[in-house]
Amino acid sequence: MLRLLHYTDGRSENGGESWARAVMISLGFAVPELQVQFYDAQTATWYRVDYLWRLPNGTLIVGEFDGMAKYFDETMGGGRTMEQRVQRERRRNDALLRAGVSRIVHFSYNDVLHRVPLQRKLEEAGVPYAAHR
């Protein structure tokens, strides 16, 4: 636990993101960059991602901690229907890919809680393990 305190970072936007990052590190994954911005020239829009891993070969892997509130909490929906919220997320993913992101991995509270689903998703996306593992 003390080792994880070394990785505390105020750039995490909420407790869920911090917790997910702590679990990633405890599983042995490389420490991601936090809250990195990407610009999509097609839409002239900036997007900020929760986690980013830059691989030596130039691959950029984005991790997104998906809280379900953005889909079910009406106060977070901005008056959009569920379908509109899902479409918005898809457009965001497309924009990130146009902006140079190679892969995007989404994970949930339950993925982090049970750890194995998170580990599988990160491995499948190609997130590297830390060198000192």
N, C-alpha and C positions, 0 to 999 in steps of 0.2 A: 504494500500500500504506500509506503514512503517513497518508493521509486516512482509511483504514479504522480505524486505531488510535484515532482520535478517537471512534469509536463503541463502543469496548470497554465491556462492561457485565457485571458479575458476576452479574446475575440469570439469565443463560443457564444452564440446568441441566446442559448437557454440551457437549463440543466440537462435536458435530454441529449443535446449535442455533446455536452461535456461527458456525460455518463457513457455515451456510445464511443466516444474517443478513448476513454479510459479502458473500456472493454477491448477495443481494437488493440491498444498497446499491450494489455495484459495477455492477449492471444498471440502476441509476438509480431504483429504487423508493423511496418514502417510508420513512423509518425507522419501524419498528413499535414499539409499546410491548411490553414483555416481561412474561411471567408475571402477567397480569391475571386476577383472579378474578371468576367469575360465580356467582350463587346461583339455583338452581332451587327455587322454592317448592313445586312439586308433590312433589318427593322430599326436600326439606329438605337439599339437598346443595350444597356449594361445589365448583366446578370451576375449575382454573387452566389457562389456555391459553398456548401457546408465544409467539404473536405476535398483536397486535391493531392494526388500523388503524381509526381513527375518522374517518369522512368528514364534511365540513361539513353534509351533509343528514341526519345522524343514523345513517347506515348503519354497522354494526359488522361488520368482516370479520376473521375469525379465521384464522390460519395455524397448521397443525400439522405439525411435522417428525416423520414416522412412521418410527421405527427398526423394522426387521423383528424385532428380538430379542423384542419384546413378544408376537409371535405364535409364534415358533419356539423361543425359549429357555425350557426347562421351568422354570428357576429363577425366571423373571419371570412365569410364568403363574399362580402361586398355586393350582396343582392344577386349573386350568380346562382344558377341552378347547379346541381351536382354534375350534370353532363358538361356544363360550361366550365366548371372547375377542372374536370378531368382533361378537357380539350386544352385549357390554358396550360396545364402541366405538360401535355404533349408538345405544344408549341414551344414551351421553354426548353424542353429536351432538344428539339430540332434546332433551336437557336444556338444552344451550347455546342452542338455538333458542328454547326456551320462556323462557329467561333474558334474551332480548333480542338475541342475536346474529343478524345478518341473513344472513350467508354463512359457510361454513366451507370452507377449501381445505386439503386434505391433500397432502403431497408427501414424496417418499422421498429416500434417499441418492442414488440414480441420477438423479433429477430435478435435484438440486443439482449433482452431478458434471458432468452434460451441459448444464446451464444453460438451454438452450432449452426443455426441458419445464417447468422451474420458471417461466421467464418467461411461457410460455403459460398455465400454471395461474393465476398471479397476475393476469395481464391479464384472463383469463376471469372471475375472481372479482371484478374491479373494483378491485383494489389500485391506488392512484394512484402515479404517478411523482412524484419529488421536484420541488418548484418550481424548484430551482436547476439542474436537469438540463441 
